[in-house]
């Protein structure tokens, strides 16, 4: 549990450290709040910022009622105004970004390491990978910049792209999109040892536009002899 108090000597770095701790409860006592110009209880700016981040970790709030004297001193010093203030903070949280939604279910969770060289990955595992909203955009951009560099260097197409461990083909598709953007021909080798992944790759080659430049190789990348 973490008790937030008004302590001006605490640095931002010291507060941020709590984001790496297994905090499950945040205690807010009377000393945690200040009164704003209208006489309503609010959290200091830094405490508020920390609490908003801790909300993402599903912490529970333990709120203690102010003393009787404090309640008499201001009509807004009771427990209810503090509850209403905290409720507004929680309800005002910005929506998760696409990247945050993707990783939210795995945050701070120990997972069994995958062994793709020893085991054949299941289809649902590939599906989870393919939901990554950032990885494939970055991969496409990297291939696009590589192709542009090759053109600028005076090299002639088609350029060879090898995707080792191609899975169901999202990196292959990203390479095809990059070649279209660069307006250059490519020859793509998609290598995977998982028979289910190979079947998916061959199916995509048959039915999807632009995949005629793809050569599907059913082989372990450690044994495959590249042409």
C-alpha positions in Angstrom: 0.0 0.0 0.0 1.1 3.5 -0.7 0.0 6.5 1.3 0.0 9.8 -0.6 0.7 12.9 1.5 1.5 16.5 0.7 5.3 16.5 0.8 7.0 19.2 -1.2 10.4 17.6 -0.5 9.5 14.5 -2.5 11.0 14.6 -6.0 9.3 13.5 -9.2 11.8 10.7 -9.5 10.9 9.4 -6.1 7.2 9.4 -7.0 7.8 7.7 -10.3 9.6 4.9 -8.5 6.2 3.7 -7.2 5.1 2.8 -10.7 7.6 -0.1 -10.6 6.3 -1.3 -7.3 3.5 -3.8 -6.8 1.1 -1.2 -5.4 -2.4 -2.6 -4.8 -3.8 0.1 -2.5 -3.5 3.8 -2.3 -4.3 5.4 1.0 -5.6 9.0 0.9 -5.9 10.6 4.3 -6.9 14.1 5.3 -3.3 15.3 4.8 -3.3 14.1 1.2 -5.7 16.8 0.1 -5.5 20.6 -0.4 -8.4 23.0 -0.7 -8.7 24.9 -4.0 -9.8 28.5 -4.4 -13.5 27.4 -4.2 -12.9 25.5 -1.0 -13.1 22.0 -2.5 -10.6 19.2 -1.7 -8.2 18.4 -4.5 -4.9 16.5 -4.7 -1.6 18.3 -5.3 -0.6 18.3 -9.0 2.1 15.7 -8.6 0.0 13.4 -6.4 -2.8 13.6 -9.0 -0.5 12.7 -11.9 0.8 9.7 -10.0 -2.7 8.5 -9.0 -3.9 8.8 -12.7 -1.0 6.5 -13.7 -1.7 4.1 -10.8 -5.4 3.9 -11.9 -4.1 1.9 -15.0 -2.8 -0.8 -12.6 -6.3 -1.2 -11.1 -5.3 0.0 -7.6 -7.9 0.3 -4.9 -8.4 3.6 -3.0 -8.6 3.7 0.8 -10.1 7.0 1.7 -10.2 8.2 5.3 -12.8 10.7 6.4 -11.6 14.1 7.6 -11.8 15.0 11.3 -14.9 16.6 12.7 -13.2 19.9 13.1 -12.1 20.0 9.5 -15.6 19.1 8.4 -17.0 22.0 10.4 -14.4 24.4 9.0 -15.7 24.0 5.4 -18.9 22.7 3.9 -16.8 20.9 1.2 -14.5 19.1 3.6 -16.6 16.0 4.1 -16.1 12.5 2.7 -18.5 12.9 -0.2 -16.7 15.8 -1.9 -13.5 13.8 -1.9 -15.3 10.7 -3.3 -16.8 12.8 -6.0 -13.4 14.3 -6.9 -11.8 10.9 -7.2 -14.7 9.6 -9.3 -14.2 12.5 -11.7 -10.5 11.8 -11.9 -11.1 8.1 -12.8 -13.9 8.9 -15.2 -11.7 11.5 -17.0 -9.0 9.0 -17.8 -8.1 9.2 -21.5 -9.0 6.1 -23.6 -6.2 3.6 -24.1 -4.3 3.9 -27.3 -4.3 1.0 -29.8 -0.8 0.0 -28.6 -1.9 0.2 -24.9 -5.0 -1.9 -25.6 -2.8 -4.5 -27.3 -0.5 -4.9 -24.3 -2.9 -4.2 -21.5 -3.8 -7.8 -20.8 -0.1 -8.7 -20.6 1.1 -5.8 -18.4 3.1 -7.0 -15.4 2.3 -10.6 -16.2 4.9 -13.4 -16.2 4.6 -15.5 -19.4 6.1 -18.7 -20.4 8.8 -18.0 -23.0 8.0 -19.1 -26.6 10.3 -21.7 -28.2 9.6 -21.2 -32.0 12.8 -23.1 -33.0 11.8 -26.1 -30.9 8.0 -26.0 -31.1 5.5 -25.2 -33.8 3.5 -22.1 -32.7 -0.2 -22.3 -32.6 -2.4 -20.2 -34.9 -3.7 -18.1 -32.0 -0.2 -17.2 -31.1 0.4 -15.9 -34.6 -2.9 -14.0 -34.4 -1.8 -12.3 -31.2 1.5 -11.3 -32.8 -0.3 -9.9 -35.8 -2.4 -7.6 -33.7 0.7 -5.5 -32.8 -0.2 -2.1 -34.2 3.4 -0.8 -34.3 5.7 -3.6 -35.3 4.6 -4.1 -38.9 4.3 -0.4 -39.7 7.9 0.0 -38.5 9.0 -3.1 -40.5 7.4 -1.8 -43.6 9.0 1.6 -43.2 12.4 0.0 -42.7 12.1 -2.1 -45.9 10.9 1.0 -47.8 13.9 3.1 -46.7 16.2 0.2 -47.6 14.8 0.0 -51.1 15.0 3.7 -51.6 18.7 3.6 -50.5 19.3 0.8 -53.0 17.8 2.8 -55.8 19.7 5.9 -54.8 22.9 3.9 -54.9 22.3 3.0 -58.5 21.5 -0.7 -57.9 19.1 -2.4 -60.2 15.9 -4.3 -59.3 14.6 -6.8 -58.5 15.9 -6.6 -54.9 15.9 -9.7 -52.7 14.1 -9.7 -49.4 14.3 -12.8 -47.2 11.9 -13.2 -44.3 13.2 -16.0 -42.1 10.5 -17.3 -39.8 7.7 -15.8 -41.8 4.9 -17.2 -39.8 1.6 -16.5 -41.5 3.1 -13.7 -43.6 2.5 -10.3 -42.0 6.2 -9.3 -42.5 5.9 -10.6 -46.1 2.9 -8.4 -46.6 4.7 -5.4 -45.1 7.6 -6.0 -47.6 5.2 -6.1 -50.5 3.6 -2.8 -49.4 7.0 -1.3 -49.0 8.0 -2.3 -52.6 4.8 -0.8 -53.9 5.5 2.5 -52.2 9.1 2.5 -53.5 7.8 1.5 -57.0 10.4 -1.2 -57.4 10.3 -4.9 -58.0 11.3 -7.4 -55.3 11.8 -11.1 -54.9 10.7 -12.3 -51.5 11.7 -15.6 -49.9 9.4 -16.6 -47.1 11.0 -19.3 -45.0 9.3 -21.2 -42.1 9.5 -24.7 -40.7 6.0 -24.8 -39.2 3.8 -26.7 -41.7 0.7 -24.8 -40.6 2.4 -21.5 -41.3 3.7 -22.8 -44.6 0.1 -23.8 -45.6 -1.1 -20.2 -44.7 1.7 -18.7 -46.7 1.0 -20.8 -49.8 -2.7 -19.9 -49.5 -2.0 -16.2 -49.4 0.3 -16.6 -52.4 -2.5 -18.2 -54.4 -5.3 -15.7 -53.5 -3.7 -12.4 -52.6 -2.8 -9.7 -55.1 1.0 -9.0 -55.3 2.1 -12.2 -53.8 3.4 -13.7 -57.1 6.8 -12.3 -56.2 6.9 -14.6 -53.1 8.7 -17.9 -53.0 7.5 -20.0 -50.0 10.2 -22.3 -48.5 9.2 -25.1 -46.1 12.5 -25.4 -44.2 14.2 -24.6 -40.9 16.1 -21.4 -41.4 19.2 -23.0 -39.8 19.3 -25.6 -42.6 18.1 -23.6 -45.6 20.7 -22.9 -48.2 19.8 -19.5 -49.6 20.2 -19.1 -53.4 
